[in-house]
Amino acid sequence: MHLDLRSDAARESDLRTASRPCDTHDAARTARLNSGGAALEHSTRRPAAAVAAAPRINTNLEEISVIPDEPRAADAATENAVSLQDVRSREELILSHPPRILPLSESEIGEAAQENVRRLRQGVLGKAEQLPFAQIPEIVPTLLRHPDLWERIGDLSIQLMGRGVLKPRDRQLAILRVLWLCQAPYAWGEHVKHGKKVGLTSEEIERVTGGSSAAGWDEYERALLLAAEELHDNAMISDATWDGLAKRLNEQQLFELTVLIGQFTTVAYFQNALRLRLDDNNIGLGAR
C-alpha cells in the first residue's frame, strides 16, 4: 500500500535517518544541491494544524541525476527518459496548488478514518492497533469522501501488498518503475521507503529512474522493469519480456504482476489528479 501506516514511534525512528526537504541532508546530497542551484520551494504540504493552510515545501530536486534511456525493445512505443526540468515542472504542476478535494475533518469521520487505517495496517503490516487521528495520513480522510470506492481500492492493495505471491523486492521494483513513469510524487516518496525496507538501495532506486536499459540490472530485473514500461506505453507485454519473466515466475505471479502495475497506475492517476499533499516524511520525486 502507498500509505505510511506505521506507528508514530516507528515513523519518528525513520525520520531520524531519512532525508527531509527542510532538514539535514547527508554531505553528498548537500554537495550536489550546492552545485546545482536553487531548489523548488513552492510545493504544498499537509498543514500541521489546519487543513486550510498551505505551508511551503522545499522539494530538493537538484539531487536527482537522471540516467538516460538507451533504446528499449521495439515493442515499447515511447521514450521515457525524464529530465530534471521535467521533474521540476511535474512537481510544480501537482504540488504547488491546493488539493482539489479537501480531507474531511475529525468530527466528520474520526472513527471511520481510524477503522479504515486499522484495517489497512492489519491487512498490509499485520498490526491491529489504531492510530490517533492526528497521525493518520491525509489521504485517508480525503478518499473517505467516497468510502465505498476507497474501501475497494484498499481491498486490492491489501491483497497485493499483504497477501501477494510476488517477492517483496520484485513487487517494489515494479511499483517504483510505474510510479516514476507516471511521475507520481506522493506514491513515489512512500514507496522509496517501502523499497528500502525490503532491501533496495538508494543506488538501485536511482537506477529505477533510468529504467530497464540502465546498466546494472540482471536479466530478470530488466524484464520486471520492462513489463512496467511496456504496459505503460502499450497496455501490453511483449512475448520476449513475458518469456523472460516466465523463467522465474509462475502463472499466479505473472497474473499478479500485471494487476500490480495496473493498480499503481490507478493510484498515480488519482493521487496526481487530486493534487494530494505530501506528508511530513515524504519528499516526493526527490526521494532516493
C-alpha positions in Angstrom: 0.0 0.0 0.0 1.2 3.5 -0.7 0.4 4.9 2.8 2.8 5.1 5.8 0.6 3.2 8.2 3.1 2.6 10.9 3.0 3.9 14.5 4.2 7.4 15.3 7.3 5.9 17.1 8.2 3.9 14.0 7.9 6.9 11.7 10.0 9.0 14.1 12.7 6.4 14.1 12.9 6.5 10.3 12.8 10.3 10.3 16.0 10.4 12.3 17.9 8.9 9.4 15.8 10.0 6.4 16.4 13.0 4.1 13.9 15.7 4.8 13.2 18.6 2.4 13.5 21.2 5.2 16.0 19.4 7.5 19.5 18.0 7.3 20.8 16.1 4.3 23.9 14.0 4.1 27.1 15.5 2.9 27.0 14.0 -0.6 23.5 15.3 -1.3 24.3 18.7 0.2 27.2 19.0 -2.2 25.1 18.1 -5.2 22.5 20.6 -4.1 25.0 23.4 -3.6 26.4 22.8 -7.0 23.0 22.5 -8.7 21.3 25.8 -7.9 18.1 26.7 -6.0 15.6 24.1 -5.1 11.9 24.2 -5.9 10.3 25.9 -2.9 6.6 26.4 -3.7 5.0 23.0 -3.3 2.1 22.5 -1.0 2.4 20.1 2.0 -0.2 19.0 4.5 -0.5 21.7 7.2 0.4 20.8 10.7 -2.6 22.4 12.3 -5.3 23.5 9.9 -6.4 21.8 6.7 -6.9 25.2 5.0 -3.3 26.3 5.5 -0.9 25.8 2.6 2.7 25.9 4.0 5.7 25.9 1.8 7.6 22.7 0.9 11.2 22.7 -0.2 11.4 19.7 -2.6 15.1 19.1 -3.3 15.1 18.1 -6.9 18.6 19.0 -7.8 19.8 15.8 -6.1 18.2 13.8 -9.0 20.7 12.6 -11.5 18.7 11.3 -14.5 20.0 8.2 -16.2 19.3 8.5 -20.0 17.4 5.6 -21.5 19.0 3.6 -24.3 16.7 2.3 -27.0 14.5 -0.4 -25.5 12.7 -3.4 -27.1 10.8 -2.5 -30.3 7.5 -3.2 -28.5 8.0 -0.1 -26.2 6.4 2.7 -28.1 7.6 5.8 -26.3 10.8 7.3 -24.9 10.5 7.5 -21.1 13.7 9.5 -20.2 12.8 12.2 -17.7 14.9 15.4 -17.4 15.4 17.4 -14.3 13.3 20.2 -15.7 10.5 17.6 -16.4 10.6 16.6 -12.8 10.5 20.2 -11.6 7.6 21.0 -13.8 5.7 17.9 -12.7 6.1 18.7 -9.0 5.1 22.3 -9.6 2.0 21.2 -11.5 0.9 18.8 -8.8 2.3 20.2 -5.5 2.3 24.0 -5.9 -1.5 24.2 -5.8 -4.0 23.4 -3.0 -5.6 19.9 -3.1 -8.6 19.7 -5.4 -10.6 17.8 -2.7 -10.1 18.7 0.9 -10.0 16.0 3.6 -12.9 15.5 5.9 -12.4 16.8 9.5 -12.0 14.6 12.6 -15.5 15.5 13.7 -16.9 14.2 10.4 -15.1 10.9 10.2 -12.9 10.4 13.2 -13.9 6.8 14.0 -14.3 5.8 10.4 -10.8 7.0 9.5 -9.3 5.2 12.4 -11.1 2.0 11.5 -10.0 2.4 7.8 -6.4 2.7 8.8 -6.6 -0.1 11.4 -7.9 -2.4 8.7 -5.2 -1.4 6.2 -2.5 -1.8 8.8 -3.8 -5.2 9.8 -4.0 -6.4 6.2 -0.7 -5.0 4.9 1.5 -4.9 8.1 -0.2 -7.4 10.4 -0.6 -4.7 13.0 -4.1 -4.1 14.5 -3.6 -1.1 16.8 -5.3 2.2 15.9 -3.5 5.4 15.3 -4.7 8.8 16.7 -6.5 10.9 14.1 -3.6 13.4 14.0 -1.2 10.6 12.9 -3.5 9.3 10.1 -2.1 10.3 6.6 -4.2 13.0 5.0 -5.0 10.7 2.0 -7.4 8.7 4.2 -9.8 11.5 5.2 -9.6 12.8 1.7 -10.6 9.5 0.0 -13.2 8.7 2.6 -15.3 11.3 0.8 -16.1 8.2 -1.3 -15.9 5.5 1.3 -17.2 2.6 -0.8 -14.7 3.2 -3.6 -11.8 3.8 -1.1 -12.7 0.5 0.6 -12.5 -1.4 -2.7 -9.2 0.2 -3.5 -7.9 -0.7 -0.1 -9.1 -4.3 -0.5 -7.0 -4.7 -3.7 -4.0 -3.1 -2.0 -4.3 -5.5 1.0 -4.4 -8.4 -1.4 -1.4 -7.3 -3.4 0.8 -5.9 -0.6 -0.3 -8.1 2.3 -1.1 -11.5 0.7 0.6 -11.2 -2.7 2.6 -14.0 -4.3 5.4 -11.9 -5.7 8.6 -11.4 -3.7 8.5 -8.1 -1.9 11.7 -6.8 -3.7 10.2 -7.7 -7.1 7.0 -6.0 -6.2 8.6 -2.8 -5.2 10.8 -2.7 -8.3 7.7 -2.9 -10.5 5.8 -0.4 -8.4 8.6 2.1 -8.4 9.1 1.9 -12.1 5.5 2.6 -12.9 5.3 5.4 -10.4 8.3 7.0 -11.9 6.9 6.7 -15.4 3.7 8.3 -14.1 5.7 10.9 -12.2 3.6 10.5 -9.0 5.3 12.4 -6.2 3.2 11.1 -3.3 3.3 7.4 -4.1 6.9 7.6 -5.3 8.1 9.1 -2.0 6.2 6.5 0.0 7.4 3.5 -2.0 11.0 4.6 -1.9 10.7 4.0 1.9 8.9 0.7 1.3 11.5 -0.4 -1.2 14.4 0.3 1.3 12.6 -1.9 3.9 12.8 -4.9 1.5 16.4 -4.4 0.6 16.6 -1.9 -2.3 19.4 0.6 -2.0 19.5 4.3 -2.9 21.7 3.4 -5.9 19.1 0.9 -7.2 16.3 3.3 -6.7 18.2 5.9 -8.7 18.7 3.2 -11.3 14.9 2.6 -11.5 14.5 6.1 -12.8 16.7 5.1 -15.8 14.6 2.0 -16.4 15.3 -1.4 -17.9 18.0 0.0 -20.2 20.2 1.3 -17.2 23.4 -0.7 -16.6 23.4 -3.0 -13.6 20.2 -5.0 -13.8 20.3 -8.7 -14.2 18.1 -10.3 -16.9 15.2 -11.0 -14.6 15.2 -7.5 -13.1 15.4 -6.0 -16.5 12.3 -8.0 -17.6 10.4 -6.8 -14.5 11.1 -3.1 -15.3 10.4 -3.7 -19.0 7.0 -5.2 -18.2 6.1 -1.9 -16.4 7.4 0.2 -19.3 5.6 -1.8 -22.0 2.3 -1.8 -20.1 2.7 2.0 -19.5 3.5 2.5 -23.2 1.3 -0.1 -25.0 -1.1 -1.7 -22.4 0.6 -4.9 -23.4 3.7 -7.1 -22.5 5.8 -8.3 -25.4 6.4 -12.0 -26.0 10.1 -11.6 -25.3 9.5 -9.9 -22.0 6.8 -12.4 -20.9 9.1 -15.3 -21.7 11.9 -13.7 -19.7 9.6 -13.3 -16.7 8.2 -16.8 -17.1 11.7 -18.2 -16.5 11.3 -17.1 -12.8 7.6 -16.5 -12.2 4.7 -19.0 -12.1 1.3 -18.2 -13.6 -0.1 -16.7 -10.4 2.8 -14.4 -10.1 2.6 -13.4 -13.8 -1.0 -12.5 -13.4 -0.4 -10.7 -10.2 2.4 -8.6 -11.7 0.1 -7.2 -14.4 -2.6 -6.3 -11.8 0.0 -4.8 -9.6 1.3 -2.5 -12.3 -2.3 -1.5 -13.2 -3.2 -0.9 -9.6 -0.4 1.5 -9.0 -1.0 3.3 -12.3 -4.5 3.9 -10.9 -3.0 5.1 -7.6 -0.8 7.5 -9.6 -3.8 8.8 -11.5 -6.0 9.7 -8.6 -3.2 11.0 -6.3 -1.9 13.3 -9.0 -5.3 14.4 -10.2 -6.5 15.2 -6.7 -3.2 17.0 -6.0 -2.7 15.2 -2.7 -0.3 17.0 -0.4 2.9 15.3 0.7 3.0 14.1 4.3 5.9 15.4 6.5 8.2 12.5 5.9 7.7 12.3 2.2 9.9 14.3 -0.1 8.3 13.2 -3.4 10.2 12.6 -6.6 13.5 13.7 -5.0 13.4 10.6 -2.6 16.1 8.0 -3.1 
